[in-house]
Amino acid sequence: MTPSDLPDFDLLWDYNNPAASEEKFREVLPQFPDGNERLELLTQIARSQGLQRKFEQAHQTLDEIEGQLPVEVSRARVRYLLERGRVFNSSKHPDQARPFFERALKMAQELSEDFHAVDAAHMLAIVADPASALDWNLRAIQMAESSADERARGWLGSLYNNTGWSYHDMGDYESALTIFQKAESNFSGKGSADKFRIAKWTVARCLRSLKRIEEALSKQMNLKAEFDAIGGSDGYVEEEIGECLLLLKREEEARPYFAKAFELLSKDEWLVDNEPERVKRLKEMS
């Protein structure tokens, strides 16, 4: 079977369900008996393991890949470097992750692999200090906007979002709002309702930082109505409604929203691990 006959395993990703993604990758693995394509697929198995917080297993998978990589520069090696770096970063070792992303960026650019080059630049922003993160995000945006590769340009919505948070973390809320609105426009009509909702939530969250509380509350209530319509709920939306009501001195109205937020977000392993005080506050406010 030639590479052109092989299935595009990148289309199997469901980032909201890495365990299911790993199963799908393993189902098609026998169709990739050898070669760089098999190694690239294994990098995505490692990524799915990292997203499940199975860091030791992910590193073992990457060790297996490393021992088979060809000496020459290749896309398989770029993807190996990206996923090794991601596992280090997810397991709270950003300093160990950074050299892998730097090498991935350099190699991807040598190969004119714009999609993976932008990916590496965006990961370098994630592991950087706040001031450097903004520089890296802006560089990644420039790379994506100037690329003829549609897949590379597909990074723009996420990059606008990340850059908005860089501005927000620096206290430049006006710049943050402008670029969050660019992310919202980017995701509008792109077919991903989840990403579009996240972008709308982010705009509303920034409006709260700008003390435009009534506007922020209105947008969060609209999002809640969207979730209600599909029989779902979102802890971050509930939390923001509670925060807005609290700022409007409507404490009793806020309590059930904080309670619902705690019920949902206390199950979020990443949030509990990385922002325990935030989860604790939700419980106290409910």
Steps between C-alpha positions, in 0.01 A plus 500: 500500500644838395487803731224655285283192561529521879221654710549856627524417869508870599130510412433246775577750778240591758694724737211495747531122524866396478426146621263441208756658267767259621268206429442624145872547441572148621225361275670639188858431618518157324451683169835673565747209522815712475649828383468861603122494474482237775733707719282809446193303605681384813573863589125559511450197722757657734313830484171332588670329795637834619155657481375215719779592745666163440837669484718195562323306224531796265875521559530124443322534166730788408804291600379233259473761223838656577677168452355465149532853364714534188814710530391753238271793572139388459143592588491195727788645703325840517187336635702293747664819631164675533342218696801444727485870583124489558529211744769682697289815506179321603687329783616841628852501358489797259876557516559147375234549233643820350807353320279244325269773369799709388643209304157415357457858375842513334453161334143571385615823339784313324239262359248779417251322725306817588230327704749338735719812511202704622419225749855518639489880523166488682642246747805722558253774596332266747826416681633857494481771767210750445700764307667243274170315457349804331797524263475132411123520447535800272777320309279191463212716372729659241618156390143369465362810329782502243482127423342364182425178691133494604581267788753750634244779465260280696706581809387864495191469720696326776792741461272803531356345814843431652624848410193653658583323824858628480368856483246421773767360733695824451194706596453642148130416484417724203758327279383166636138575407596603147681176430244283683242649262724398209495145636121513525473616139746231390299219657164634383359274231802266508290200604632458854225609737719420801784728388256776409342481847842513666585810295174667602564408865847654479366829364249511785769418756711789372202735523483414871865599536412828328223547759233482230310266727149524353633421152705211634202357688274528195747308284549229763123462541471458122762227517315330782185505285696333219611221736148465642364459146724199436446352847848585620677729741841658538671565832697798372183672378330435833803636685505821295129560550559466872794742490304759301199478732729537799648820357146630444426442872259215421662251738200274557441464127867414455507208745329233286729585208809459719356171630449369148847618402652316795305183417639502145849646540596295805503206256750676274833333588710770336324783684510321835870431454599845370252740661390341830425839658257580221313175559504562876349846446216358291410269788512786749282726285235235436 
